[in-house]
Structures are given as structure tokens and as C-alpha cells.
């Protein structure tokens, strides 16, 4: 069966030298040397669903393992990865929705304790799917300590050779 683009063109498998993953992830991210598709008519690149899911899991794991407290865009990314509204996350964490909104806008940093709770919720969500379950080491690295340092901006995610 021939895979087709939205424009009607034929999709051809290729290695994408660079692919801006920002619109998919919602945070600055770039894939390099990634298997994907290129439309023979409109020349737009694309990724298959398995690659998208793999990259999102890689980003999620990297965020929960980072040594600094969560930055605003990372807190929002993690909430969206759990498919929760701000209100639903606030209810789970025992805070007001406005508190979550303030974190995500960068108005107030996520407290060290709430940072730990949010990471633990994400790890618990990842563990619900056995094939995506983190290893024991990843769990310990993600929630083994409370991050007391201020959030730091680190630029875009760059992922090489995404499958």
C-alpha cells in the first residue's frame, strides 16, 4: 500500500537531517538524522506515530531526570504528556488551578516539593504502560531527590538518530 500525504503526494521513506519537533512537543526540540518521510509532491517532511511516541517518551524521561527544578515549559510539557488539564493536575496535587497556571507562565517557580510530586505523577503514568515503563534506575534518578536549585533554561532538546 502506498502511503499518501495530505496533499495527495506519495510519501517516501528517508532520513531527515533535521526535523523541527517543536510543534509536536510544544517545547523547542530538534531531531537530527531521524527516519521519516518526505512527500514527493509538496516536499514536507513527516514522522510515523511510533517515532513520535518514542521521541516524546525520550523527552519526558530526560525532563524528569534533569537535576534542576522544572522550568515553566517543562512543567507544562509534563502535564500535557499526562493528558491533564491544569485543573485536573491541581486537584491531584492539592493546589489551586491558578498555582499550576502560574508555574506554567513562569510567574512563580514550581516549589521543590511540588516539583517532586509532579515528577512522581509522571513516573507513575509511564509505569502504567509496561512497554514504556521506566527502569528502576530511571525511577530513582527521577524522584530519588528533591531538586532545590532554581530552574534553568537550557535551550532546545536535540535528539540524534531517533528511531
Steps between C-alpha positions, in 0.01 A plus 500: 500500500628845408503754784368841400548852630205729575574671166457168319869453430686176564703475822849359456707366790813701564739618768412853603821691572312746722136501604347775716305303760389814688142507364449139612666527843399855589854580614805580286628171361694388197550150362812420299557206268156359567310246296196663350315574181519762229207580274597475136248773408509770771841400643378524860670263745311279743543235767312180573308460824748257655785749453292783644410292807860390547633856483232628741590224748870583466427867567273417794766278656769765448286766666412293806868403542644851468685623809334843523147587601248503219488807280158636396498341155611164639226499765243573226651230276473239778140596579404470135682166469273370776202642303385704798343843513647753737201439729545121494869531587422752773243261648750213502767715663273675751563851368289765329473503120644851507813360663554262208432785255757717679760221473434456131514874428825528692340744747594279795749213498379152589590442865751226573229285658252546214778435250556162664127420504461592131796280403356212705162537326670485161703192598182331627329578168795357303489183710137434400617392156734200542688551172569863595568434867813669630777293649563496874804720441292755307245513782770556762666767286167671436358508851789397723575855613326832542631764261577812700677705233314757292380397153746574223436547130701262289398569141333253269501124527715348229444131439731310267400192301144465627359163403 
